[in-house]
Amino acid sequence: MTLTWEGTYAIAMELRRQHKDINIEEVTLQQIYNWTLELSEFEDDPLLANDDILYAIYRDWFEENINGQ
């Protein structure tokens, strides 16, 4: 599976899987950016990232944690 910035939910789920012990409320957008670029499945231009995309990833991750799924 290839991940791109358009797949905010898929990125969030992969970050959630890889960073199980992280308190999402303490995660910064910079950390989300760095961790996303480190994903082996991620294949998009790092320069296309912006705060809206990073916040969408954060929001998807946060909502999944609240829903406990």
C-alpha positions as CSV (number, residue, x, y, z in Angstrom):
1,M,0.0,0.0,0.0
2,T,1.3,3.4,-1.0
3,L,0.6,6.4,1.3
4,T,0.3,10.0,0.1
5,W,-0.7,13.2,1.8
6,E,-4.3,12.7,0.4
7,G,-4.6,9.6,2.6
8,T,-4.7,11.3,5.9
9,Y,-6.8,8.6,7.6
10,A,-4.5,5.8,6.3
11,I,-1.4,7.7,7.5
12,A,-3.1,8.3,10.9
13,M,-3.8,4.6,11.3
14,E,-0.3,3.6,10.4
15,L,1.2,6.2,12.8
16,R,-1.2,5.0,15.5
17,R,-0.1,1.4,14.9
18,Q,3.6,2.3,15.1
19,H,3.4,4.7,18.0
20,K,1.0,2.8,20.3
21,D,2.3,4.2,23.6
22,I,2.2,7.9,22.5
23,N,-0.2,10.3,24.1
24,I,-1.8,11.8,21.1
25,E,-2.6,15.0,23.0
26,E,1.2,15.6,23.3
27,V,2.0,15.0,19.6
28,T,3.0,18.1,17.6
29,L,2.4,18.6,13.9
30,Q,6.2,18.6,13.4
31,Q,6.3,15.1,14.9
32,I,3.5,13.9,12.6
33,Y,5.3,15.3,9.6
34,N,8.6,13.6,10.6
35,W,7.0,10.3,11.4
36,T,5.0,10.3,8.2
37,L,8.1,10.8,6.1
38,E,9.7,7.8,8.0
39,L,6.9,5.5,7.0
40,S,8.2,2.9,4.5
41,E,4.9,3.1,2.6
42,F,5.0,6.9,2.3
43,E,5.7,8.0,-1.3
44,D,4.8,11.6,-1.7
45,D,6.6,14.9,-2.0
46,P,7.5,16.2,1.5
47,L,7.1,19.8,0.2
48,L,3.4,19.3,-0.4
49,A,2.7,19.0,3.4
50,N,1.0,21.9,5.1
51,D,-0.7,22.5,8.5
52,D,-4.1,21.6,7.2
53,I,-2.9,18.1,6.0
54,L,-1.0,17.5,9.2
55,Y,-3.9,18.6,11.4
56,A,-6.2,16.2,9.4
57,I,-3.8,13.4,10.2
58,Y,-3.8,14.4,13.9
59,R,-7.6,14.7,14.0
60,D,-8.1,11.2,12.4
61,W,-5.6,9.7,14.9
62,F,-7.2,11.5,17.8
63,E,-10.8,10.5,16.8
64,E,-9.7,6.8,16.5
65,N,-8.2,7.0,20.0
66,I,-11.4,8.4,21.4
67,N,-13.6,5.8,19.7
68,G,-11.2,3.1,20.9
69,Q,-11.1,1.3,17.6
